């Protein structure tokens, strides 16, 4: 029972890095190399083709950016995880300092009873001998495709994670007991790998996530709003086929772009209008004192700044929300910090 609760700690490091994507809207990156993002396609080429979701994180570029250097809290991230602490003590690996880039390819589970298919490649500084010794104590050593593979039990539906070294600076994590998905055929054909084709447009992005939107069930809005407005919103939601989130350091600032790709330009124009309307209502709601009683002043100030500065544009079938955060966003948090 105890063993089943221990997740592979290398994958924990990678997963923690991926969680940074959820923090983009606040610009709070913890993540050392150059001030410019490394080319994404080179590392992406190590992933199997055809994944409907791709994630790319250049943590080295983010750590070196001026925006990150302006953050007021320069202390290390506190991760309350005993397994990770044990991993750091045993191997000397710390994702904040030693993890530079991560790419993730993910496929949805075919059914609720089957696991998702995930392949993760992490690039950084790893002590191979120490990690092997740690793996011998915590997992199981296997040999596949002429490589050493470390098998570790996980507490999620994957059941087991497989880890292998691609070279001294890159490791691959594959969900399941086999690393065979890692060696699936690659392709640069946009028809075969449309997510990677979209990634090629994101020149200079330090972080991005591209995902195909799954079909929305016909009864998805049955329990919510009724009437023509609800039907129109659901129709626009169904029109969105791809969503792309990209982050790029721009001087002292951080530029965040959220793009939705619709079926056609008419739906895209209507979606732009709907987003502008939602922003207007959101700003009005934040100015109302009653709903803000449970929201701290720092969060409120940041949300107001983002809503005010956000730019919504539409070009052909694409709708984009662009926000450029300046280091002043940190001052809002400091100014409204509870005394």
C-alpha positions as CSV (number, residue, x, y, z in Angstrom):
1,X,0.0,0.0,0.0
2,X,2.8,2.3,1.0
3,X,4.7,1.5,-2.2
4,X,1.7,2.2,-4.4
5,X,1.5,5.7,-3.0
6,X,5.0,6.6,-4.2
7,X,5.1,8.3,-7.6
8,X,8.2,8.3,-9.6
9,X,10.1,11.4,-8.4
10,X,11.6,12.3,-11.7
11,X,8.1,12.5,-13.0
12,X,7.1,14.5,-10.0
13,X,9.7,17.1,-11.0
14,X,8.4,17.2,-14.5
15,X,4.8,17.4,-13.4
16,X,5.6,20.3,-11.0
17,X,7.1,22.1,-13.9
18,X,4.0,21.5,-16.0
19,X,1.9,23.0,-13.2
20,X,3.6,26.3,-14.0
21,X,1.4,26.5,-17.1
22,X,-1.6,26.9,-14.8
23,X,0.1,29.9,-13.2
24,X,0.7,31.9,-16.4
25,X,-2.1,34.3,-15.8
26,X,-0.3,35.5,-12.7
27,X,3.2,35.5,-14.2
28,X,4.5,33.7,-11.1
29,X,7.2,31.5,-12.6
30,X,9.6,29.5,-10.4
31,X,11.5,27.8,-12.5
32,X,19.3,29.0,-16.2
33,X,20.5,29.7,-19.4
34,X,19.8,32.5,-21.8
35,X,17.3,35.3,-21.9
36,X,15.7,34.0,-25.1
37,X,13.6,30.9,-25.5
38,X,15.3,27.9,-27.2
39,X,13.8,26.7,-30.5
40,X,10.8,24.5,-29.6
41,X,10.7,22.3,-32.7
42,X,14.1,20.7,-32.0
43,X,13.0,19.2,-28.7
44,X,9.5,18.5,-30.0
45,X,11.0,16.3,-32.7
46,X,11.9,13.7,-30.0
47,X,8.2,13.2,-29.3
48,X,6.0,10.7,-31.2
49,X,3.7,12.4,-33.8
50,X,-0.1,12.9,-33.7
51,X,-0.7,14.0,-30.1
52,X,-3.7,16.3,-29.8
53,X,-2.1,18.1,-26.9
54,X,1.5,19.4,-26.8
55,X,3.1,21.3,-23.9
56,X,6.5,23.1,-24.1
57,X,8.2,24.7,-21.1
58,X,11.5,26.5,-21.4
59,X,12.2,27.0,-17.7
60,X,15.7,28.1,-18.3
61,X,14.6,31.0,-20.5
62,X,11.9,32.0,-18.0
63,X,14.4,32.0,-15.1
64,X,16.7,34.2,-17.1
65,X,14.0,36.7,-18.2
66,X,13.9,40.2,-16.8
67,X,10.3,39.7,-15.8
68,X,11.2,36.7,-13.6
69,X,14.1,38.6,-12.1
70,X,11.8,41.4,-11.0
71,X,9.7,39.0,-8.8
72,X,9.7,40.2,-5.1
73,X,9.9,36.7,-3.6
74,X,13.2,35.1,-4.7
75,X,13.1,32.2,-2.3
76,X,12.8,28.6,-3.4
77,X,9.5,26.9,-4.0
78,X,8.4,25.0,-0.9
79,X,7.0,21.6,-2.1
80,X,5.5,19.7,0.8
81,X,6.3,16.3,-0.6
82,X,8.4,13.8,1.3
83,X,9.0,11.7,-1.7
84,X,10.4,14.6,-3.6
85,X,12.6,15.7,-0.7
86,X,14.0,12.1,-0.5
87,X,14.6,12.2,-4.2
88,X,16.6,15.5,-3.9
89,X,18.6,14.2,-1.0
90,X,19.4,10.9,-2.9
91,X,20.2,12.3,-6.3
92,X,21.0,16.0,-5.8
93,X,18.4,16.9,-8.5
94,X,16.3,20.0,-8.0
95,X,14.0,21.0,-10.8
96,X,14.2,24.7,-10.0
97,X,17.9,24.7,-10.8
98,X,18.5,21.6,-12.9
99,X,15.5,21.3,-15.1
100,X,15.8,23.5,-18.3
101,X,13.2,22.3,-20.8
102,X,10.2,20.0,-20.9
103,X,7.9,18.8,-23.7
104,X,4.8,16.8,-23.2
105,X,2.7,14.9,-25.7
106,X,-0.7,13.7,-24.4
107,X,-3.6,11.7,-25.9
108,X,-7.0,11.3,-24.2
109,X,-8.0,8.0,-22.7
110,X,-10.0,5.8,-25.1
111,X,-12.4,5.1,-22.2
112,X,-12.9,5.8,-18.5
113,X,-11.4,2.4,-17.7
114,X,-8.3,2.9,-19.8
115,X,-5.3,5.2,-18.9
116,X,-4.3,8.2,-20.8
117,X,-1.2,8.1,-23.1
118,X,1.5,10.5,-22.1
119,X,5.1,11.0,-23.2
120,X,7.3,13.5,-21.4
121,X,10.9,14.5,-22.3
122,X,12.9,16.6,-19.8
123,X,16.2,18.2,-20.5
124,X,18.6,19.4,-17.8
125,X,21.4,18.2,-15.5
126,X,21.0,14.7,-14.1
127,X,23.4,12.6,-12.1
128,X,22.8,9.4,-14.0
129,X,24.6,7.1,-11.4
130,X,22.7,8.5,-8.5
131,X,19.3,8.3,-10.2
132,X,20.0,4.7,-11.2
133,X,20.9,3.9,-7.5
134,X,17.7,5.6,-6.4
135,X,15.7,3.7,-9.0
136,X,17.1,0.4,-7.8
137,X,15.8,1.1,-4.3
138,X,12.4,2.5,-5.2
139,X,11.4,0.8,-8.4
140,X,12.3,-2.0,-10.8
141,X,15.0,-2.2,-13.5
142,X,14.0,-3.4,-16.9
143,X,15.6,-3.6,-20.4
144,X,13.6,-2.5,-23.5
145,X,14.7,-1.4,-26.9
146,X,18.3,-1.9,-25.9
147,X,17.9,0.6,-23.0
148,X,17.8,0.6,-19.3
149,X,14.2,1.4,-18.2
150,X,13.2,2.2,-14.6
151,X,9.6,1.1,-13.7
152,X,7.9,2.9,-10.9
153,X,4.4,2.4,-9.4
154,X,2.2,5.4,-9.4
155,X,-0.9,6.3,-7.4
156,X,-2.9,7.4,-10.5
157,X,-4.7,5.4,-13.2
158,X,-1.4,5.0,-15.1
159,X,-0.4,2.3,-12.6
160,X,3.2,2.4,-13.7
161,X,5.6,5.0,-15.2
162,X,8.6,4.1,-17.3
163,X,11.7,6.2,-17.3
164,X,14.7,6.0,-19.6
165,X,17.7,8.1,-20.3
166,X,17.9,9.3,-23.9
167,X,21.4,10.8,-23.2
168,X,23.2,12.3,-20.3
169,X,21.0,15.4,-20.4
170,X,17.6,14.1,-21.4
171,X,15.2,11.7,-19.8
172,X,11.9,10.3,-21.1
173,X,8.9,9.5,-19.0
174,X,6.2,7.2,-20.6
175,X,2.9,6.3,-19.0
176,X,2.7,2.5,-18.5
177,X,5.2,-0.3,-18.4
178,X,6.6,0.1,-22.0
179,X,8.6,2.8,-23.6
180,X,7.4,1.7,-27.1
181,X,5.2,4.8,-27.5
182,X,8.3,6.9,-27.3
183,X,9.6,5.4,-30.6
184,X,6.4,5.7,-32.6
185,X,6.9,7.2,-36.0
186,X,7.5,10.9,-36.2
187,X,6.1,13.1,-39.0
188,X,6.4,16.7,-40.1
189,X,3.2,16.4,-42.3
190,X,0.7,18.9,-40.9
191,X,-2.1,16.5,-41.8
192,X,-0.6,13.9,-39.6
193,X,0.6,16.2,-36.8
194,X,-1.5,19.4,-36.8
195,X,-0.5,20.3,-33.2
196,X,3.2,20.4,-34.2
197,X,2.4,22.4,-37.2
198,X,0.7,25.0,-35.0
199,X,3.7,24.9,-32.7
200,X,5.9,26.0,-35.6
201,X,4.1,29.3,-35.6
202,X,5.1,30.1,-32.0
203,X,8.6,31.4,-32.7
204,X,10.2,32.7,-29.5
205,X,7.6,31.4,-27.1
206,X,9.2,30.3,-23.8
207,X,6.1,28.3,-22.9
208,X,3.1,27.0,-24.8
209,X,0.2,24.6,-24.7
210,X,-1.6,23.5,-27.8
211,X,-4.7,21.3,-27.6
212,X,-7.5,20.1,-29.8
213,X,-10.8,20.8,-28.2
214,X,-12.8,17.5,-27.7
215,X,-16.4,17.4,-29.0
216,X,-18.9,19.0,-26.7
217,X,-22.0,16.8,-26.0
218,X,-25.3,17.9,-27.3
219,X,-26.7,18.0,-23.7
220,X,-23.8,19.9,-22.2
221,X,-25.8,23.0,-21.4
222,X,-29.0,21.3,-20.4
223,X,-28.7,22.2,-16.7
224,X,-27.5,25.8,-17.2
225,X,-28.9,28.8,-19.0
226,X,-31.8,28.3,-21.3
227,X,-33.0,30.1,-24.4
228,X,-31.4,31.6,-27.5
229,X,-28.4,33.1,-25.6
230,X,-27.4,29.7,-24.2
231,X,-27.8,28.0,-27.6
232,X,-25.7,30.7,-29.2
233,X,-22.9,30.3,-26.6
234,X,-22.9,26.5,-27.0
235,X,-22.7,26.9,-30.8
236,X,-19.7,29.2,-30.5
237,X,-18.0,26.8,-28.0
238,X,-18.5,23.9,-30.4
239,X,-17.0,26.0,-33.2
240,X,-13.6,26.2,-31.4
241,X,-11.4,23.4,-32.7
242,X,-8.0,24.3,-31.2
243,X,-6.8,26.4,-28.2
244,X,-3.2,27.7,-28.0
245,X,-1.7,29.3,-24.9
246,X,1.7,30.9,-25.4
247,X,4.0,32.9,-23.2
248,X,7.0,34.9,-24.3
249,X,9.4,37.2,-22.3
250,X,9.4,40.6,-24.0
251,X,12.1,42.9,-22.5
252,X,11.0,43.5,-18.9
253,X,7.5,42.3,-19.6
254,X,5.7,39.0,-20.1
255,X,3.4,38.6,-23.1
256,X,0.6,36.0,-22.8
257,X,-1.5,35.0,-25.7
258,X,-4.6,32.8,-25.6
259,X,-5.9,31.9,-29.0
260,X,-9.0,30.0,-30.1
261,X,-9.3,28.6,-33.6
262,X,-12.9,28.4,-34.9
263,X,-14.5,26.5,-37.7
264,X,-15.0,29.7,-39.7
265,X,-14.4,33.4,-39.6
266,X,-18.1,34.3,-38.9
267,X,-18.1,32.3,-35.7
268,X,-14.7,33.8,-34.8
269,X,-16.1,37.3,-35.1
270,X,-19.1,36.4,-33.0
271,X,-16.8,34.8,-30.4
272,X,-14.7,38.0,-30.2
273,X,-17.9,40.0,-29.6
274,X,-19.0,37.6,-26.9
275,X,-15.6,37.8,-25.1
276,X,-15.7,41.6,-25.2
277,X,-19.1,41.5,-23.6
278,X,-17.9,39.0,-20.9
279,X,-15.0,41.3,-20.1
280,X,-17.3,44.2,-19.7
281,X,-19.5,42.3,-17.3
282,X,-16.5,41.0,-15.4
283,X,-15.1,44.5,-14.9
284,X,-18.5,45.7,-13.7
285,X,-18.7,42.7,-11.3
286,X,-15.3,43.5,-9.8
287,X,-16.2,47.1,-9.2
288,X,-19.2,45.9,-7.2
289,X,-18.1,45.7,-3.5
290,X,-20.4,42.9,-2.4
291,X,-18.8,40.0,-4.4
292,X,-15.4,41.2,-3.5
293,X,-15.7,40.7,0.2
294,X,-14.2,37.2,-0.1
295,X,-11.5,38.2,-2.5
296,X,-8.2,39.6,-1.2
297,X,-7.2,43.0,-2.4
298,X,-4.0,41.9,-4.2
299,X,-5.9,39.3,-6.3
300,X,-8.7,41.9,-7.1
301,X,-6.1,44.5,-8.2
302,X,-4.4,41.9,-10.5
303,X,-7.6,40.8,-12.1
304,X,-8.7,44.4,-12.7
305,X,-5.3,45.1,-14.3
306,X,-5.5,42.1,-16.6
307,X,-9.1,42.8,-17.6
308,X,-8.2,46.4,-18.4
309,X,-5.1,45.7,-20.4
310,X,-6.3,42.6,-22.3
311,X,-6.6,43.0,-26.0
312,X,-9.1,40.9,-27.9
313,X,-8.5,40.6,-31.7
314,X,-9.8,38.4,-34.5
315,X,-8.2,37.4,-37.8
316,X,-10.0,35.0,-40.1
317,X,-11.0,32.0,-38.0
318,X,-8.7,32.9,-35.0
319,X,-9.6,34.9,-31.9
320,X,-6.8,36.0,-29.7
321,X,-6.7,37.4,-26.2
322,X,-3.4,39.2,-25.6
323,X,-2.2,40.4,-22.2
324,X,1.2,42.0,-21.6
325,X,2.2,41.9,-17.9
326,X,4.7,44.4,-16.6
327,X,6.8,44.0,-13.4
328,X,4.3,46.4,-11.9
329,X,2.0,43.4,-11.4
330,X,4.3,42.4,-8.6
331,X,3.9,45.8,-7.0
332,X,0.2,45.3,-6.8
333,X,0.7,42.2,-4.7
334,X,3.1,43.9,-2.4
335,X,1.0,47.1,-2.1
336,X,-2.1,45.1,-1.1
337,X,-0.3,42.4,1.0
338,X,-2.0,41.9,4.4
339,X,-0.1,43.6,7.2
